Amino acid sequence: MVRTFLATLLVLLAISVDASAAVGATHVERPPGVIDRTPRVAIICAFEPELSTLLKNVTGKRGYRVNGVEFTTGKLRGKPVVLFLSGISMTNAAMNTQLVLDRFNVTHIVFSGIAGGVNPALNVGDVVVAERWAQYLEILAAREVSPGSFAPPGWMDDVKLPNFGMMHPRPVGVRSKGREKEEKKLWFAADAKLLAMARALGDVKLADCDEKKVCLTSKPRLVVGGNGVSGQAFVDNAAFREYTFKTFDASVLDMETAATAMVAYANGVPYIAFRSLSDLAGGGKGENEIETFFKLAADNSANVLMAFLSAWK
């Protein structure tokens, strides 16, 4: 009888300890369903250095874990937000953008992070807020009809842009809120009101030297407008950089934003993206600069985003 009582007591104590540990955990895995109904701005970064500066400035933090993705709610510059890492890549960005829309009450989507610069007029450290984004690797891998010459099939009527070797860019089919049929789209526009707010920011203090006193060769600046492109490749190739600039009139190139933009469009949620140049996508004189300047660039993007939230009425 005593042994039975002691065994029961030990089980109850163990349950109590486990429950206390769960309550005190930073992020607890959540079952299916809407987690939080507070209207929030979803702030997305691809990898940890892009998110760290933002998280340091969040007040009233509360953590959740869904499918292994850690979400943090709270306020940033007085605005209710939910922050998380999408993970690097188009698939991760699309999948986890939809995840935050399904589990939180998201009013707007904001992406912040680094990118490769493809416009020769831009420099490492600059922060670009593009007006629209396209997926440059939604392509036809065309048949070689003669040495060095590639052509699409005659029935394929959506191949309109110049090719890079066998790669012919194409629009992507998308279904969206409020539309009965699929449509083909190349460009996904950032929200016009959010862009107007970004244009009204004026000067935002941007770093030109990192913590190790490694400095840029030019003062970084905020550039609002132009195009951005995204794809499933890390680009470090001068010829492809030039092609991307000429074909898409692109300022920046990354691996996530256009995927998030497409999901935002499909769900009818306004979005905007802040991207700071960490490298020149193969256009620099020496080795790719990302290892040197990714933290400086990530912080510049985060600081512009926080200035944007502060000015948001």
C-alpha positions, 0 to 999 in steps of 0.5 A: 500500500505504501509502495503504491502511494509512493509510486503514485506520488512520484508520477504526480510530481513528474507530471507537475515538473513537466507541466512547469517546464512547458509553461516556462519554455520559450517556444512550445510546439502548437497543435493545429488551428489559429494560435493568435487572433491579434492583428499583426504584421508578419516580419520574415527573415531568411536566416538568423543574422537577419532576424537577430537585430529585430528580435532585440528590439521586440517588447512583450515577447511570446514564443510559439513553435509550429512544424519546427518553425519558431514564431515570436509575437510582441511589439516592434516600434509600437506595432503588433508583430509576429517574427520568424525565419522562413529559411533560405530557398523559395520553397521554404519561403512559400511554405512558411509564409503560408504557415504564418497566414494560416496560424496568425491573424496577419494584416501585412507581410514585410520581408527583411534581409540581404540580397545580391546587387545586380544593378551596376548603379548600386553598391554593397550596403544599399537598401532596396525596396523594390516595387515588384518581384519576379521568379527568374528561374521559372523557366523552359529548359529549351531544346538546342536546335543548332550549336549554341542556339536554343528554341521553345516548342512552337505551341509554348506561347508564354516565352517572351523574355530573352534567354540565357543559354537554354534557360527561357524565363516564363510566367508562373500560374497562380490561383488567388483569392477572389479569382475563379481561374488560374492566371499567369503572372511574372510580376508580383507588385508590392503594396502601393500604400506601403511603398509610398510610406517607404518613399516618405522615410527620407534619410535613414542612418545606415552603417558603412563599417562593421564591428571589426571596422571593416568599411564599405567603399561608399556610403550606403543609401536607401533606394525605393523603386525598381524591380527585384528577382528571386530564384533557387540559386545563389548567384555569383556569376558576372555574365548571369548578373548582367543578363538578369539586370538587362532582362528584368531591369532588376536591382536586386536578386535573392532566394525568397522574396518573390515566393513570399510575394506570390503567396501574399498575392494568392491570399490577398495580403499586402506585402513589402520587402527591404533588401540590403546588398551584401554582395554584387552577385558576381560583379565584384572585382574579387571574391564574393563579398557576402562573408564580409558584409552580410551582417552589416547589410542585414542590420541596415535592412533591419534598421530601415524596417524599424524606421518604417514601422516607427513612421507607420500611422 
